[in-house]
Amino acid sequence: MILKDFYLDKKARIETEASFSGSIPNITLYNDSIFRTPITTPIVLFKYDNVDWKTSSEQTYKAEVAFCIYIVLPLQSELADVQNYESVFDIAQSIDKAILLDDTTGTFLIDSNSTFKTKERQYCNLDQDNWENTDYFIWEISYKTTLIDVALKSRSGFIYNGATVEELESQGYTLTA
């Protein structure tokens, strides 16, 4: 699926970019359960905000996608040295490089120059109603992009020409995952 492929691609890019800066944060899809145990190393959470699908008359499946990256830094400890929360800016810069790079080599296509950053902010206790997660230092970066599922377009073109899936697979095409 295009959303899974996009997430895995961006996760790999963030890991690669972060490896140059020396620290690879744990990267996962957003979930509140991550806050149930103490966070001891930086965590990057990927969350889809909105995915609006559009299908054209040519059977092109296009998604307008808004997504966020949350950088969660460990809590400061009274016993440890003072935490340098300013490191979030270096992590955010690495993530920007990974996210904003264009790539059209995967099974999905990103419209050229269509991925852009829309918002960046720090969470604090005043932002949420009794949200215990804001006890952590959380930095949010929001992005938008357009994805086109090339694989679905090819499959639709074959089927539209009158052949059934079974007929095409018997001719050597692989259409089922």
N, C-alpha and C positions, 0 to 999 in steps of 0.2 A: 504494500500500500504506500502511496506517495507520502503520506504524513509520517509514517514510520521511517521510510527511507530518508526523508529530509532530516528528521530528528537524529538518526544514527550518523548521517553525514556531518551534521553540525557538531555532534558530540565528538566525533573523531577529529574534526578540525580544531576544536577547542583543546582537546588533549594534546594534539601536535603543537599547537601554538604555545600552550602553557609549558610544554616540555622544554622549550627554548628559554623560558624565564626561570626554570629550575624547580618549580613546584606544580605538580599536577593535582588540581582539586578533584574531589569525587564529583562526578557529573551524573545526574539522574533526572527522570521525569519528576515534576513537582508532586509532592504528596505531604500531607500534614504529619504523617507518622514519623517522618524524619526528625521531628522535634521532640519525640517521646523519650529519646535517650540523649545524653549530653553530646554536644557537637564539639569535637576536639581538633578538627582540621577544617579548612575551608571547604564548603560544599557549593556546587553550582546546580541550581534547579532550573529545568526547562519546562515551560508551561505554555500550551496553546490557549490563547484568549478567545479568538474567534476564527472560524474557518467558514467562509462563505463560498459555496460551490456554484459554478455557472457552467452550463453546457451549451455549446454553440450548435448551429445547424450542421457543422462539419463533424459533430461528435467529439469536439475537443473538450476535455474535462479540465476546467481551470478553477483554481481556488485562490481567493483573496485571503491571505493568512496574516493574523496578528498574533505575535507570540512574545513572551517575556523570558528573560534570564534573571534569576535571582542569585546573588552572591551572598552566602551566609557565612559569616566569620564567627569563630568560637567566642564564647563569653570571656570577658576579662576575669582574671582570678586575682584575689587579694594576695595570694601566695606567689604568684608568678610576676615576672616583669610586666610593666604596663604594655598592654596589647597595642600594636600599631595598626589601627583601623585604616590608616591612610594607604595601606597596601591594597585596599579595594580598588584604587584607581589604576594600579598596575595590572591587576587581574582584569578589570573592565576593559582596559586597552587591548589586552590579549584577546579577549572575547570579541571585541569589535572587529579586530583583524580577521578572526576566524569566521564570523557571521557575515561580514560585509563583502567578503571575497566572492566574486562571481564564479560559478562552475556549471558547466552544461554537459559533464561527462557521465552523469549517473542515469538511472532509469527514469528520472524526472527531469524537467527542464525548469529553470528559474528564468523568468524574463530578464533580459539584460538590464543591468542597472536598476532593478526594481526593488531590491532589498535595501531598506533604509531604517535608520534609527528614528523613533518617534518621541521617546521620552526616557528620562533617566532621573532617579530619585532615591532618597534614603527613607526607609521606614522608621517610624518612631512610635512610641506608645500613644501619642495623640491621634495617629492616623486611623487606628482600628478600635472598635469597641471591645475592650477586654480580650484582646487577642494575645495570648501568652507567648506566641512566637516572636513578638516584637521585643522580647527581652534580649534577643540576639541582634547583632549588627547585620542588617539586611540592606543590600543595594539592589535596586531593580533597574533593568534596562529593557525597554520595549522596542520591538521592531515590527515592520510590515514587509510582506513580500507577495509575489504572485507565483504560484506553482502551476505547471501544466503537466498533466499525466500523459506522457508520450505513449506508454505501453497500452493504456486504455484506448487511445486514439487509433493505434494500429489494429487492435483487436476489433474495434467497431467498424473500421474500414473493411476488413475481411468479411465480417458477418453481414454487413450492409450489402455486399456484392452478391448475396444470395446463397452462399455456402453455409452449411451448419457447422457448429464447432466440431462435431464428430468427423465430418468430411474433411475439414481443414487439418485436423490432427492426424487423420489417416494419410494425408499428403505430406506429413513431416513437420507441420507447424505445432509448436507447443503453446497452447492457449490457457491451460489450467495450471494453477500454481500448486 
